[in-house]
Amino acid sequence: QVQLVESGGGSVQAGGSLRLSCAASGYTANTNLMGWFRQAPGKEREGVAVIYTAGGFTYYADSVKGRFTISQDNAKNTVYLQMNSLKPEDTAMYYCAATTVYFRDQGVLASRHWASGYWGQGTQVTVSS
């Protein structure tokens, strides 16, 4: 089992920044991929950014490229999502997730690859205009 705890959400004005953290505990060696997803009211959950824990390869959704950065601190078993130039459309519940995959490409952002993974409880991000 892997436990994931997110923190760092909050309310900011458009153009502002937030950094989300996801602390992982438990049998993390059972996973090789961590990521951030978000879900706004009435919308489907979407993959935002992912990072392969071995090697640090990353992929981003087109909507956040150039604004968001995912990173990891393996010593702390923590993944971060630095969000800059926030927009009102970034408002959503943000979830951290961990899973295992056996391929490496942009398609890993699709939720179906995380169905058997582990999920945190989420942290709310609200961006006002």
N, C-alpha and C positions, 0 to 999 in steps of 0.2 A: 504494500500500500504506500501511496505517496500523498502527503498533505501539502496543500498550497494555500498560502495566506497572502492576499493582496493588501496593499496600503498605498496611500498617497493621492487618492482621489480628492476632489473638491470642486469649488466653483471659482471660475476665473473669467475675466473679460476676453473678448476676441483679441487675438494677438499675443496673449499671455502664454505661460509655460507651466507645465506640471511634470513631475516625475513619479511614475508608478513603480512600486517594488513588489516582487513576488518571492516570498521566502518558501523554499521547498524543504520538506523533511520526510523521513521515512526511507523507503528503499528506492532512492532516486537513481541508483545504478540500473534500475529496470527500464529507464527511459533514455532517449537520446535526442529528444526534440522538445523545446519549450516555446510557448508562444502567447501572444495576446490576441484576444478576440473582443468584439464589442457588439452590443445589441441595444438599439434604440427602440422606444415604444412603437409597436406596430410594424417593426422591420425585422428582417431575418438577421440572425447572428452572422457576423462577417469576420474573417481573419484579418488582422491588422499587421502583425509582424511576427516572425518566427526566428529562432536561432537554434542551430544544431549545437548541442553541448560539447561535442568533440569537434574542434576545428573552428567553431564560431561562425559558420556560414549563415547568412541572413537573407530573408526575403521579406518584402513589404507589399502591402496593397497599394495600388496606384494612387489611391486617394490620400495617402499619407507619406509617400516618397518625398524625401527632401525636407520633411518637417519632423518626422518621428525617427527615433533611433533606439533599437533594442540592443541590450548588452547584458553581459553576465559576469558575476563574480563567483567563480567555482569554489573558492575557499569558503564563501559564505552560503553557497547553494542558493544564490539569489539572482533573479533576472530583473532587469529594469526596462522601463519604457520611458524614454525622455521625449516629451511632446512639446514642440515649439510651434509658434505661429498658429495657435489653436483657433479653430473656427466654430461657429455655432453648430454646424453639422457634425462636429466631433462629439457632441453631447450624446452620452450613452452610458450604459453599465459596461465596465471593462472587466474581462475575466482573464485570469491566467490559466494556462493549461499545459499539461505535459503528456507526452506519448512516445511511442516507438514507431519509427517508419524505416523502410528499407529502400528508399530512393531519395534523390535530392533534386528538386526543381520547384518552380513557382507554384505548382499545383498543390504543394503541401499546405497551402493556406486554406484549402477547402475543408469545411467542417467535417465532412465524412471521414477524413483520415484521422480524426480525433475522437471518434465515437467511443472507442474502448479506452480512452485515456483518462487522465485525472483532471479535475477542475476545481478552481477556487470558488469562493462565495461571491466574488465580484466587488468592485469599488466604483462608485458613481463619479462621473466626470460631467460637469455642467459648464458650458461655455455661453456666456451672454454677449449679445451684440451691443 
